[in-house]
Amino acid sequence: MSYTELGTQIAQRVASRIQLLGPFTSIETFLSPVEHTDFTHPQDPAQYLSVIERAILDLPKINQSAGEDIWYHTSSFLSQADVMTALAPIASVRGDTFTIRALGQTDLDISGESVATAICEARVQRLPTTVDLNDSVQTPDPDGHGRRFVITSIKWLNDGESSLHSCKSPHPAGFTHSALKRSAARCAERQ
C-alpha cells in the first residue's frame, strides 16, 4: 500500500471520528484523549486515545515493517506528533474565511445611465464559537443561529474591481446588513 493510500485512509478515519463526536473547539481538544468507548487503547482499556492516535492504530500496516511491529518512539514509528508536525502550518479550528461582494446601484437617469455605483468587498470569517455562548458547540441553536461570523475587513472597489481604499474592522461585527452598513460608515469616517 502506498503512502498516499495510507494517508487517505487515516484522513477518512479522522473525518468519520469527527462526524461521530461533532466539531472540536480547539486544536488542544482535537489532540487530547477522547473519553469514549471507541477510543480506548486496545492493549490498555484504561488509556484513551486521541482521534489521530486511534486512526493510526486502526491501520496496523502503518507501524509495521516486514510484518513486525515497529517500536514506539523510533524514527520509523508514525505518531500523532509526526502528523501534527506536517499539519501545524495549515491547521485551524473551523475558522473559514471567505469574501462577499455587494453591489449598490442607483436608478437610471433620463439618458439611461446609472447615476452612482458602489461595490463593497467584505472579508468574513466563520469562527468555531457559537452566536449564543449557551448553545452547544456540537448542536448549535436549532433556530438557525449556529456559528459566529465576524467581518474582518471591508474594501470599496471601483468598477474595474481595483481597490479605492481599504479598512480593517477594529472589532468583530455581527453578520447582518445593518452591521455591514455600520462597519462601512466607520471605515468612511476614517478615510
Secondary structure, DSSP 8 states (H G I E B T S, - for coil): --HHHHHHHHHHHHHHHHHHH---SSHHHHHS---SGGGEETTEEEEE--HHHHHHHT-GGGGEETTEE--TTSTT---HHHHHHHHTTT--SS--EEEEEEEEE--B-TTS-BS-EEEEEEEEEEEEEESSTTS-SSS--TTS--EEEEEEEEEEE-TT--EEEEEE-SS---SSHHHHHHHHHHHHHH-
